[in-house]
Amino acid sequence: MKNALAITITGRVQGVGFRFSAVNKAHQLGLKGFVKNTMDGTVYIEAEGEPEQLNEMVNWCWQGPSSARVDEVTKQEIPVRDYNRFGVQ
């Protein structure tokens, strides 16, 4: 069963390749959705997929790329929107 999560990552997460690393990870996990930088300096992800893969994505977000410093990761279940790919917005 497909689920969807909104994930917000705070810390030094902009300007360090976080979005592009997230796209690569999402593709590896078979997730659909998007990642974007927000005006408040966080990274925001909407991801859809199987619960196991979503949990792996959340766990990965705590690390991110090597140049990132993650302070907090929050997740919230959201309605499935049936994205057809995962990309950067």
N, C-alpha and C positions, 0 to 999 in steps of 0.2 A: 504494500500500500504506500502510495506516494504521500509524503508530508512536505511542509514548507516551513522554513525558518527565516526570520529577520535576525541578522547578527550584526552587532556594533562592536568595533574594536577601537580602544582608546590607547594612547601612548604616543611614541614617535613612530607613526604608521603612515604618514604621508611623505612623499619624496624619497622613499626607500625601496620602491619596487613592489610594494605590498599588493597592489591591485593585479599586476601581471603575474605575480607568484600565485595569487588566489585563483586566477583563471586557469593556470596550469594544474593546480591541485584539484579544482572542480572538474576539469576534463578527465584527470586520472580517476576520479571517483564516480564519474558519470552523472554529475549534477547539472541542473539547468538553473538559469537565473542571471544575476548580474552583481557586479561590485562597483562601488563608486566612492570617491572622496566626498566628504561633506564640508560645509562651510565652517563647522566647529572644530575641524582638525581630526575627526574620526574617519574610519573607513566603515562603510555600510554595505552589507551583503544580503541579498535575498537569494536563497538557495532552495531548490526542490529536488527531492529524490527519496530513496529508501532511508528509513531511520538510522541504520548502521552507517551509511555513507555520510549522512548529515552530522552524526556524532563525530565521525572522523574529521570532517571539515571544521567543526567547532574546536576540536582538540588541536588541529593544525593552526588555527587562528591564534592560539595562545603562544605559538612560536613565531609564525610568519617567516619572512625572509631573514637572513642572518643580520642584516643591518637595521632591522626594526627593534623597537623596545615596546613590548605589549604590557600595558598596565592593567587592562580589564577587558573581558569579553562578555557581552550580554547576549542572550538569545531569547526570542519570543516566537511562539508558533503563530503563523499567519495563514490565511487561506491560500490554497494552491491556485496558481494563475496559469499553469500549463505553458511555461516558457519553452521555446524550442531549441535554445542553446544557452551557453553561459558566456557572458562578455562583459566588457568595461562600459560603463555609462558615463 
